[in-house]
Amino acid sequence: MNGKLVSVVLPPELDSAVVKLAKKEHRNVSDLFREALRQYIARSVVHEIRVEAKKIKNEITPEDIEEIIDEDRK
């Protein structure tokens, strides 16, 4: 796999847990880290979308919605 090599320092208990999980799932530690980072990034993106949607929702009034519906019906 082409990619950047990254070093991470883990406390012993976290290292043990990661190694144990990797063995249990028949995967390597790098796979677990890649999956964890992908999931973290995806949750972060979803959070950002929700924050922006809430801002937009708070800016639109019921009158705006009626106006949009009326325009769409024309």
Contact map, one row per residue, 1 for C-alpha under 8 A:
11100000000000000000000000000000000000000000000000000000000000000000000000
11110000000000000000000000000000000000000000000000000000000000000000000000
11111000000000000000000000000000000000000000000000000000000000000000000000
01111100000000000000000000000000000000000000000000000000000000000000000000
00111110000000000000000000000000000000000000000000000000000000000000000000
00011111000000000000000000000000000000000000000000000000000000000000000000
00001111100000000000000000000000000000000000000000000000000000000000000000
00000111110000000000000000000000000000000000000000000000000000000000000000
00000011111000000000000000000000000000000000000000000000000000000000000000
00000001111101100000000000000000000000000000000000000000000000000000000000
00000000111111100000000000000000000000000000000000000000000000000000000000
00000000011111110000000000000000000000000000000000000000000000000000000000
00000000001111111000000000000000000000000000000000000000000000000000000000
00000000011111111100000000000000000000000000000000000000000000000000000000
00000000011111111110000000000000000000000000000000000000000000000000000000
00000000000111111111000000000000000000000000000000000000000000000000000000
00000000000011111111100000000000000000000000000000000000000000000000000000
00000000000001111111110000001001000000000000000000000000000000000000000000
00000000000000111111111000001000000000000000000000000000000000000000000000
00000000000000011111111100000000000000000000000000000000000000000000000000
00000000000000001111111110000000000000000000000000000000000000000000000000
00000000000000000111111111111001000000000000000000000000000000000000000000
00000000000000000011111111110000000000000000000000000000000000000000000000
00000000000000000001111111100000000000000000000000000000000000000000000000
00000000000000000000111111100000000000000000000000000000000000000000000000
00000000000000000000011111110000000000000000000000000000000000000000000000
00000000000000000000011111111011000000000000000000000000000000000000000000
00000000000000000000011001111111000000000000000000000000000000000000000000
00000000000000000110010000111111100000000000000000000000000000000000000000
00000000000000000000000000011111110000000000000000000000000000000000000000
00000000000000000000000000111111111000000000000000000000000000000000000000
00000000000000000100010000111111111100000000000000000000000000000000000000
00000000000000000000000000001111111110000000000000000000000000000000000000
00000000000000000000000000000111111111000000000000000000000000000000000000
00000000000000000000000000000011111111100000000000000000000000000000000000
00000000000000000000000000000001111111110000000000000000000000000000000000
00000000000000000000000000000000111111111000000000000000000000000000000000
00000000000000000000000000000000011111111100000000000000000000000000000000
00000000000000000000000000000000001111111110000000000000000000000000000000
00000000000000000000000000000000000111111111000000000000000000000000000000
00000000000000000000000000000000000011111111100000000000000000000000000000
00000000000000000000000000000000000001111111110000000000000000000000000000
00000000000000000000000000000000000000111111111000000000000000000000000000
00000000000000000000000000000000000000011111111100000000000000000000000000
00000000000000000000000000000000000000001111111110000000000000000000000000
00000000000000000000000000000000000000000111111111000000000000000000000000
00000000000000000000000000000000000000000011111111100000000000000000000000
00000000000000000000000000000000000000000001111111110000000000000000000000
00000000000000000000000000000000000000000000111111111000000000000000000000
00000000000000000000000000000000000000000000011111111100000000000000000000
00000000000000000000000000000000000000000000001111111110000000000000000000
00000000000000000000000000000000000000000000000111111111000000000000000000
00000000000000000000000000000000000000000000000011111111100000000000000000
00000000000000000000000000000000000000000000000001111111110000000000000000
00000000000000000000000000000000000000000000000000111111111000000000000000
00000000000000000000000000000000000000000000000000011111111100000000000000
00000000000000000000000000000000000000000000000000001111111100000000000000
00000000000000000000000000000000000000000000000000000111111110000000000000
00000000000000000000000000000000000000000000000000000011111110000000000000
00000000000000000000000000000000000000000000000000000001111111011000000000
00000000000000000000000000000000000000000000000000000000011111111000000000
00000000000000000000000000000000000000000000000000000000000111111100000000
00000000000000000000000000000000000000000000000000000000000011111110000000
00000000000000000000000000000000000000000000000000000000000111111111000000
00000000000000000000000000000000000000000000000000000000000111111111100000
00000000000000000000000000000000000000000000000000000000000001111111110000
00000000000000000000000000000000000000000000000000000000000000111111111000
00000000000000000000000000000000000000000000000000000000000000011111111100
00000000000000000000000000000000000000000000000000000000000000001111111110
00000000000000000000000000000000000000000000000000000000000000000111111111
00000000000000000000000000000000000000000000000000000000000000000011111111
00000000000000000000000000000000000000000000000000000000000000000001111111
00000000000000000000000000000000000000000000000000000000000000000000111111
00000000000000000000000000000000000000000000000000000000000000000000011111
